[in-house]
């Protein structure tokens, strides 16, 4: 009778378990295993990635209800992964779990799109509570991705449809790479974005086109969206460093 009661209790517990899926991205094996065990005991389906490229591959191939993400990873760091995920308008909640514990690190992580940021060492009970809250919030809220549209100087962009309308009224269908580069520059307006960051974020960790490719994209943006393409005020090249988008009123 006792064995039957225990079996029935386990069956009820398993039946009521959450089937929410989590991608755990952590390269420290012992910590990874401990986290995976505790998350699994909470009823979550946990997939594992131990480096940046593998994490991106899994994010591309499957849906997750939450991504738990270390920052210092082999191949591609967690900040870059967060930025790439958000540039692709993937709004899966991201919880950064990192030994980088300065205020500047936290601000950087949240600014580029993480939903929460915890530092190591951490309290397990607090982590599990935050995981539950993020998943619950995600499921109960219809998210409108931030930054889907943007306008300046008579130009309008809809990043969800990849369609832009120029100041002259021309409709332009952007390629995915054009949209990603444009959004990266706009998200970092009035700041210089290095060539290396653009190549890593827009073209990916293992594809590095000739940097002349970026120049051609910038020339196209000027042709589409500058009132005087030869004297641009919005899409600026910073020699030897990178590029900058300036949201200035048209002259």
Secondary structure, 3 states (H helix, E strand, C coil): CHHHHHHHHHHHHHHHCCCCEEEEECCCHHHHHHHHHHHHHCCCEEEEECCHHHHHHHHHHCCCCEEEECCCCCCCCHHHHHHHHHHCCCCCCEEEEECCCCHHHHHHHHHCCCCEEEECCCCHHHHHHHHHHHHHHHHHCCCCCCCCEEEECCEEEECCCCEEECCCCCEEECCHHHHHHHHHHHHCCCCEEEHHHHHHHHHCCCCCCCCHHHHHHHHHHHHHHCCCHHHCCCEEEECCCEEEECCCCCC
